[in-house]
């Protein structure tokens, strides 16, 4: 059975690096690729990918070791994934450690992501746009006209987002 490290293909594996199965590496790399598209940290994608590929729940120290993560990075990644609803804690009899498994309900994952990562960013948009409008008053007239038009555009985008995202959440069944 072939075993490879998570490093890039051109990198030599570390002597003490934990080993992952080739299929695990590919699943993890797929989630890392997705994470780049959504601007999420690599370590979060690696944790989720390993849990997604694992046939049984894993304790935190297992992915710290297997993914060569720091305890802090693993802890932050776990908290983020739990808050997102992407993983859940699971009791494993005979082991006092907390174990985790990936949740796989796409509607729930997408809905939670949109709610926590997109919709919450609209909350302070109005006050920020008001602040920008006030700041623009001190600009030379040509710049002020330009930025005022851009602010109007941003306000339209914000209104559209506020109307469309709840509809998308409802379509996902996550409203």
MARKE-64713 format. One record per residue: x, y, z of N, C-alpha, C in turn. Coordinates in steps of 0.2 Angstrom, whole numbers, plus 5000, padded with zeros to 4 digits. Example, Ala and Ser with C-alpha at 12.3 -4.5 7.8 and 13.67 -1.06 7.14 Angstrom:
506649725039506249785039506649845039;506449895035506849955036506450005039;
***
This chain:
500449945000500050005000500550065000;500350114995500750174995500550225000;501050265003500850315007501250375005;500950435005501250495003501150545008;501550605008501450655013500950705009;500750755013500250805011500650865007;501250865007501650915004501550914997;501850974993501750974986502150914983;501950894977502350844974503150844974;503350914972504050924972504450924978;504050924984504350934991504550864993;505150854996505250794999504950785006;504650725008504250725014504750735020;504550765025504950765031505050695034;505550685038505650625041505150605046;504950655050504450645055503750655053;503650675047502950695044502450635044;501850655047501350595047501250585040;501050525038500850505032500150495031;499950515025499250505023499150465017;498650425016498450385010498350435004;498550404998498450444992497750474991;497250434993496550454992496450514997;496650505003496550555008496850625005;497450615003497850675000497450714995;497150674990496750704985496150734987;495750704992495150734995495350794998;495850795002496150855006496250915001;496650894996496850944991496250974987;495750934986495050954983494751014988;494750994994494451044999494951104999;495551094999496051154999495851204993;495751174987495651204981494951244982;494451214985493851244986493951304991;494351294996494451345001494751404998;495151404993495451464990494951504987;494451464983493951504980493551544985;493451514991493051554996493451595001;494151595000494551635004494651615011;494551545012494651515018495351495020;495551485026496251465027496351385025;496951375023497151305021497051255026;497251275032497151225038496451205039;495951255038495251235039495051185034;495251195028495151145022495451075023;496051075026496351015027496050975033;495851005038495450975043494850945041;494450985037493750965035493950905030;494450915025494550855020494750795024;495150795029495350735032494750705036;494350745039493750715042493250695037;493150725032492750705026492950635024;493550625023493850565020493850505025;493850525032493950475037493350435038;493350365039492850325040492550325047;492950355052492750355059492950425061;492650445066492750515070493550515072;493850575072494550585074494550635080;495050625084495150675089495650725086;495650785090496050835087496750815086;497050785091497750765091497950725084;497450685082497550645076497650695070;497250745069497450785063497950835064;498150855071498750885072499350855069;499350785071499950745069499950735062;499350705059499350685052499350745047;499150805049499250865045499750905046;500150895052500750935054500451005056;499951015059499651075061499851095068;499851155070500051175077499351165081;499451165087498851155091498351215090;498651275090498251335089497851335083;498151315077497851315071497351265071;497451205074496951155074496351175078;496451205083495951225088495551285084;495851335081495451385078495051355072;495351305068495051275063494451235065;494451205071493951165073493351205075;493551265079493051315081492651335075;493051365070492751385064492251335061;492551275060492051225056491451205061;491551205067490951195071490451245071;490651315071490251365071489851365064;490251345059489951345052489451285051;489451235056489051175056489351125051;490051125049490351085044490551025048;490651025054490850965058490450965065;490450905067490150895074490550855078;490450865085490850825090490450755091;490850705092490550635093490850605099;490450565103490650525108490950465105;491550445108491850375106491950345113;491550285114491650255120492350225121;492550235128493150215130493750265129;493550325126494050375124493850435127;494150465131493950535135494050595130;494450585125494550645120493950655116;493850715114493250735110493450715103;493050685099493150665092492650705088;492850705081492450745077492350715070;491750725067491650705060491350755056;491450745049491250795045490450785044;490150845043489450845041489450845034;488950815030488950815023488350845020;487850875023487250905021487450965017;487450965010487651025006487251085008;486551075008486151135009486351165016;486451125021486551155027487251195027;487751155024488451195024488351255020;488051255014488051315010487651375013;487051355016486651405020487051435026;487351395030487751415035488351465033;488651445028489151485025488951545023;488351545019488151615016487951655022;487551625027487351665033487951695037;488451655038488951675043489551715039;489651705033490151735029489951795025;489351795022489151845018488651885021;488051865023487551905026487751945031;488151925036488351965042488752025040;489052025034489452075032489052135029;488452125028487952175026487752215032;487852195038487552225044487852295045;488452315044488752375045488852415038;488552395033488652425026488352495026;487752505029487452565029487852625032;488052605038488452655042489152665039;489452615036490052635032489952675026;489452665022489252705016489152775019;488752785024488652855027489352885029;489752845032490452875034490852895027;490852855022491152875016490852935013;490152935013489852995010490053065014;490153055020490353115024491053135023;491453085022492253095020492253125013;491853105009491853125002491753205001;491453235006491253305006491853345006;492453325008493053365008493453355002;493253314997493653304991493453354986;493953364982493853414976493153394972;492853444969492153424966492153364962;492653364957492653304952492653244956;493153234961493253174964492553154969;492353214971491753204976491153174971;491053204965490553174961490653104959;491253084958491353024956491252974962;491552984968491452944973490652944975;490352994974489552994976489252944971;489452944965489052904960489252824962;489852814964490052744966489752724973;489652774977489252754983488552734982;488252774977487552754975487552684972;488052664968488152604965488152544971;488552564976488652514981488052504985;487652564986487052554989486552514986;486552514979486152474975486352394976;486952384975487252324976487052294983;487152334988486952314995486152294996;485752334993485052324993484852254989;485252244983485152184979485352124983;485952134987486152074991485752054996;485452115000484952095005484352065003;484152074997483552044994483651974991;484251964988484351904985484651844990;485051864994485351814999484851775003;484351815006483851775010483451725005;483351744999482951704994483451644993;484051654992484551594991484551554997;484551575003484551535009483851495009;483351525007482651495007482651435002;482951444996482951394991483451334994;483951354998484351305000484051265006;483451295008483151265014483451285021;483851335021484251355026484051415029;483451445027483251505030483051505037;
***
